[in-house]
Amino acid sequence: MVLTQGSPPARAGADGPPHTSIEVSPSACGRGWDEPVTGLQVFDLRNTSDGAAEVYLEDAKSQAVYGEVEGIGPGTTRQLTVRLGRGAYAFKCVPDDADAVTGPTVRIAAGRSGPAAAPITQHDLIPPALGYQKWVGHGLDEVVRLTGRLREAIDRGDVGGARTAWLPAHLEYERLGAAYDAFGDADAQINGTDAGLSGGVHDKGFTGFHRVEWGLWHGESAHSLRAPAAALGKAVTALRDDWTQNRMDPAQLGLRAHEILENTVQFELTGRTDYGSGSNLATARANIDGTREVLSRLRPLLATRYADLPGLEKELQHAQHTLDAFHGGPAWTPLKRLTRMQREGVNAVLGDLVERLASVATVCDPRRTA
């Protein structure tokens, strides 16, 4: 069945683009798109089935996706806003526990459409995920080595040497993209804070890099830091050893590209993770390196799907240069010493990157094609 552009739909938004009500169900996917129009428009997607479903609006030939809505519950209506021009389109309804169903093809004769992206499948993401997991494994080897240097300095009573050794070890860990439960419970032991602990920085549950940081920059003796340093070394070694037995979910790779810098904005640019070293900007810079590594794995998939990839890479370079300006020799400018204008500039650059990387996460979200 093919529908072609005709008169405007019967219902238009009171203060905006026209609305068209579309049925979502295995038996009537796409029903209701009887009078297609060009330009910006809203589809009111009604799930008339008895199970949840997601919906894609696709190019009828290439299956490039112009818009999607996930998790439409039974009896629920969700909106999809898109700009459509000359071309052939179809809705694809994807029930949670059934095969995908493609609705009738609708043709529009004029105008320019908004952006579309060819769907990425779980299979597409397996090779980059395996490559990234291998890279993380090599990085963990380096974290173990650098953490060993930190522990050695503490064991010999060299607090100054331990301060010098702490930052490279911590930054190497941060480059690995430990965001949003990427390393599970191990991350809390290695890089957790005192948030939620009744005893604060003196709580026995406060462990890892930040526990050692607090002690090194708050006058603790090397002797008192031996146990926390030993526990940190044990935790990073266990993570390194366990990593080879784990299998990263390929579907998480695109999301991680976004989450690393989202964490940076939430924790580093607010100073919430500064326990004395004043190294938040250094950590943010390491997080940019980690984001670049994820994107390097995804670039072959993004090159033909994400039109703003050159702009994203340009902004990553801009963010890198912005942060590098606060690095002189081995020292980084503490966040608290930035002027208000400098803080606003850093926040703006990183905030823009997080918004752009949200699109990467969306494009790389694997979709069912059948």
N, C-alpha and C positions, 0 to 999 in steps of 0.2 A: 504494500500500500504506500502510495506517495502522495503527500500533500504539497501544494505550491502556494506561494504568497498570494493572499487575497486582500480583503478589506480589513481594517483594524479590528482587533478583538472587541468584544462587547463591553468589557469592563476595563476601566483605566484607573490608575491610582489618583486619589484626590489631589495630591500635590507633587506627583512625580510620574515615573514611567508607567506604561500599561502593565496590567497583571493578567496572567492566564492561569487557570486552574488545571493542573495535570494530575492524572490518576497514577498512583504507584501500586502495582500489584502484579503477580505473575501472569494473570489472565488479561490484563488491560493496561500494560505498561505504556505510558505516554499518551493515553487517551485524553482528549480535551484540547489538543493543539490543532484546532481546525482552521484558524484564521491567522497564520503567521505574519509577523511584521518585522521590519528592519529596525535596528537601533537598540538603545538601552531598554531593557524590559525585565519584568519580574515574573518568575514562575512560582505559583503556589502549589507545592508538591503535597498531595493528599495520599497518605498511606491507607488504602482501603482493605488491606490484607490483615491477617491475624498474627503477623510476625514483623519484627523490625527489618528494615532494609536500608540500603544506601542507593543513591541515584547519581548517575553520570549523564551529563549532556555532552554528546560526542559528535565529531565529524563522522558522517555516515560511512565514509569510505576508509579513512585512515585510522579511525577510532581515537584521534587526538581529543583530549578532554578540554572542554570550554568551562565547565563548572561541575561541582559535585556537592552533595549534601550527605553526610553520614548519620547513621543512627536515627532514622525516622521511625518512631514507634507506631504501633497499630492505632489507627484513628487520629493520627497526628498530622498537622500541616506545617511544613517548613518552607521557607522562601529561598529561592536561588535567583540572584541578580546577575545578568550577563548582557553583553553587547553583541548582537548578531548582525551579520551582513550577508553578502552573497555566498551561497554555499548550500550543502545538504547536511541535515542534522538529524539526530535521533536520540531519544532518551534510552538509557540502559538501566533497568531495575535489577538490583542485586540483593535478593533476600538473604538473611543470615544463614539459613539452612537449606538452600535450594539453588538450582542453577540460575545463572543470569539470564535475563530476558530483554531483548531489544525491541523497542517500540517502532512505530511507523516512521519512515523517512519523511522529513519536512524540508522543502526547498525554499530558499529566499533568493530573490532575483537581483538585489542591489544592496549597496552599502558595504562597509568594512566591519569585520568582526573584531572582537577583543582577542587577547592572546589565548592560545591553546597549547597543550603539551601532550605528546604521545605518552600513553600510560607506561609506567615502569612496573615490572612484575618482581615477585620475590626471586625468581630465577636470575633476573638481570643484576640483582644486588649481591648475589653470592660471591662472584669473583672479587669485587672491590672490598667486600666485608672480610674475606679471607686474607687479602693483602694487608688490610688495615690491622687485623688481629695479629698478623705476623710482626708488623711494625711495632705495635704496642708491646709485644713480647720482648723485642730487642730493647725497647725503651725501659722496660722493667729491669732488665739486666743492668742497665746503667744506673737506675735508681738504687738498686741493691749495692752497687759498687760505691756510689757517692754517699749513701747512707752509712756504709761501712767506714768511710773516712770521717764522717761526723762522729760516729761512735768512738773511733780510735782517739780523736782529739779529746773527747770527754773523759775517756778512760785514763788518759795520761794527765788529766787535770788542766788542760789548755783551753780555758774558756774563750779566749780571743780566737784561737784556731778553730774552735767549734762554731763560733759565730760566722767565721769565714766559710766554713764547710756547710753550714746549714742551708744557705740560700741556693747554691747550685743543686743540692739534693732535692730541695722542695720544688724548684722550678722544673727540674727534669720530670718529677711526678706530675706537676700541673700541665705539662705539655701533652700528656697522654690522654687528656680529655676526660678526667674523672668527674663527670657531671651527671646529676640525676640518677644515682644508683648504678652507674656504669660498672663499678667494681663491687657492687653489693655491700654486704656488711663490712668487707675489708676496708672500704673507704672511710667509714666512721672511725675505725681503729687507727688508720694512717693519717687522715687529714681532717678529723672531726673538730668541732669547736666545743665550748662549754655551754652552748645554748641548751636550755632545758635541764641542766644538771643542778641539783639542789646546792651542791657545794661550790658551784662556779669553777674557777680555775684551780681550786684546791680539791675538787672532787676526784675520787679515784677513777671515775669513768672518763675523765679528761685525759686523752692519750694522743700519741702521734706527733706529727711535725709541729703542730701549734702548741702542744704541751711543752715540748723541748724549747720552742721559740720563747714562750712566756718565761721559762726559767732562765734562759741565756740572757734575756734583756731585762730581767727584774732581779738580778743579784743573787740568784741561786748558786750554790757551790757546784762544782763539777761532780763531786761525790753524790750529791742528791739527785743529779740528772742521769746517773748511770743506769738506773732501772728504767726510766722512761725511754732513754736512747736504745737500750737493749730490746725493749718491747717494740719500739718502732722498727728496728732492724729485723726482728722476728716476723713482724706483720708484713713488711714489704717482701721479704724472702718467701713467705707463705703465698702471697698473692702471685709472685713471679712463678713459683712452682705449680700453683693451681691453674694458672692462665693457659698453659699448654693443653690442659684437659677440658677447658671450656669451649663452647661454640657460641660466638656472638650472633645474636639475632640479626640477620641482614636488614630486616625492616627498620632497625634502630639507627642505621648509619646516617640517613638524611636528617633524622631528628637530632642526632648528636651534633651535627654541624651547627645547628641552631642553639642547642642547649648549653654548649660550652660557654659561649659568650653571653647567653642569658644569665648563667650563673655568675659570670664576671661582673655584669652590671649590678646584680642583686647583692653580691657579697664583697667583691673587691672594691668597686667604686664607692661603696658606702662605708668602707673601712671596718666592716663587721668581722673580718678575719685578721685584723692586725693585732698581734699579741706582743708588739714591741719592736719588731725588726723594721717596720715602716716600708715593707716591700710589696704593698698592694699593686703598685704600678708595674713592678717587675713581673708579678704574677699575671696581671692582665696581658702583658706582652707575651708571656709564655703561652697563655690561652689562645692568643692570635696564631702562634705557631701551630698549636694543636688543631685549630679550626682549619688552617691551610692544609694540614695533612689529610684531614677528612675530605676536604674539597678536592684535593689532588686525586683521591680515589674515585670520586664521583664525577669528575670533569668529563670523561667520555660520555656519560649519560646526560649530563646537564648541557653540553655544548649544543645539542640539537633540540633541547626542550626548554631551556631557561634563557630567554632573550636578553635579560639584564646581567648575564654572567660577566661580561667585560666590566660593567659598572660595579658589580660586587667586588671583583678583583681589584679594581682601582680604589675602592673604599677600604679594602683590607690594607692596601699599601699606604693609604693616607693614615689609617689608624696606627699602623706600625711606626711611621715617621713621627706621628704626634706623640706616641709614648716614648720613642727613642730620645726625644728631646729632653726627657727628664732623667736621662742616664748619663752619668759622668764617671768614667773609670769603673771601679767596682761598685760604686754607690748609686742608688736610685733615690730620687727625691721622694720623701714621705708624702703621702696624700694630704696630710694636714698642713703641709707647707705650701701647697698650691694656692694661688690667688683665686678669688671667686671666678674671674674670667677664665682662668686656666681650667678650673674644675668644670665649668659649664662647657668649655670646648671639648674636653675629654668625654664628658657625659654625652654630648651631642654626637660625636663621632661613633662611639660604641653603641649608642642607642639606635643610630641609623643602620649600623651593621646588623644588629639583632633583628630589625624589621626586614631587612633584605634576606637574611638567612631563614626567616620564617617561610619565605617563598620556596627556598631550597627544600625545606622539610616537607612542604606540601607537594612539590613536584616529585620528590623521591618517596612519597608514601606509596607502597606497593598496592596495586589495584587488581582485583579479579577481572579476568577477561572472559571467563566462561562460568 
